Amino acid sequence: MGMSAIDRGESTIDVSAWTQASSAHLAVLVFWWQSARKSGHKLTLTGLNPTFKTLAELGGVTCIETGEFDASR
């Protein structure tokens, strides 16, 4: 879903259908974000549930919320 959207040049991906959050899900989101950046695009992820946001914050992965280039380093 995400890579296809990125390949089409889409800049927003809605993940509201993802009701569960795990580190594996978070890794996929970061991979999509990094892939978009490598293609020269900014990616916005919408529909993140509070659990995703908390998991990302605890893991120091702020790029999915802020969109900042270096946020996940």
Phi and psi in degrees as a GROMACS rama.xvg file:
@    title "Ramachandran Plot"
@    xaxis  label "Phi"
@    yaxis  label "Psi"
@TYPE xy
-69.3085  -46.8273  GLY-2
-66.1524  -36.2291  MET-3
-63.0982  -42.5821  SER-4
-63.9402  -42.986  ALA-5
-63.9076  -43.1426  ILE-6
-62.222  -30.3075  ASP-7
-81.1017  -5.27217  ARG-8
87.1968  11.8116  GLY-9
-69.007  147.312  GLU-10
-110.918  -3.58168  SER-11
-132.918  133.215  THR-12
-125.285  126.985  ILE-13
-95.1324  119.009  ASP-14
-110.32  23.3917  VAL-15
-63.9718  -19.9868  SER-16
-72.5521  -16.9798  ALA-17
-81.8838  102.772  TRP-18
-88.7068  -19.0117  THR-19
-107.759  148.445  GLN-20
-126.801  129.508  ALA-21
-140.558  172.323  SER-22
-63.7975  -29.5466  SER-23
-66.4832  -42.6492  ALA-24
-61.9004  -43.7614  HIS-25
-61.6767  -39.9902  LEU-26
-61.9644  -39.5371  ALA-27
-63.6024  -44.0932  VAL-28
-61.7517  -42.3245  LEU-29
-66.0896  -40.1731  VAL-30
-60.8491  -45.0641  PHE-31
-60.299  -45.3412  TRP-32
-61.037  -45.8669  TRP-33
-65.9857  -38.5461  GLN-34
-63.4293  -42.0283  SER-35
-63.0008  -43.4869  ALA-36
-62.0622  -41.0443  ARG-37
-64.2438  -27.622  LYS-38
-85.2801  -0.405774  SER-39
84.4625  18.5768  GLY-40
-116.024  151.883  HIS-41
-95.5025  135.158  LYS-42
-115.023  131.381  LEU-43
-112.235  128.955  THR-44
-104.524  124.915  LEU-45
-115.014  163.702  THR-46
78.662  16.8025  GLY-47
-70.0516  124.304  LEU-48
-77.6411  164.019  ASN-49
-56.828  -31.6856  PRO-50
-65.6973  -41.4593  THR-51
-60.1854  -45.6698  PHE-52
-61.9522  -41.7632  LYS-53
-67.7013  -44.5757  THR-54
-59.5219  -43.704  LEU-55
-64.4081  -43.469  ALA-56
-62.6174  -44.6638  GLU-57
-64.4825  -32.0811  LEU-58
-86.5883  -1.89741  GLY-59
74.0078  21.6775  GLY-60
-101.822  88.8477  VAL-61
-94.439  -9.59691  THR-62
-60.2863  -32.6196  CYS-63
-72.0724  -18.5894  ILE-64
-98.5531  -42.1455  GLU-65
-92.13  -27.7674  THR-66
76.0457  2.86369  GLY-67
-67.1372  139.735  GLU-68
-60.4223  -44.0086  PHE-69
-97.0402  9.17779  ASP-70
-64.3345  -25.5142  ALA-71
-97.429  6.18434  SER-72
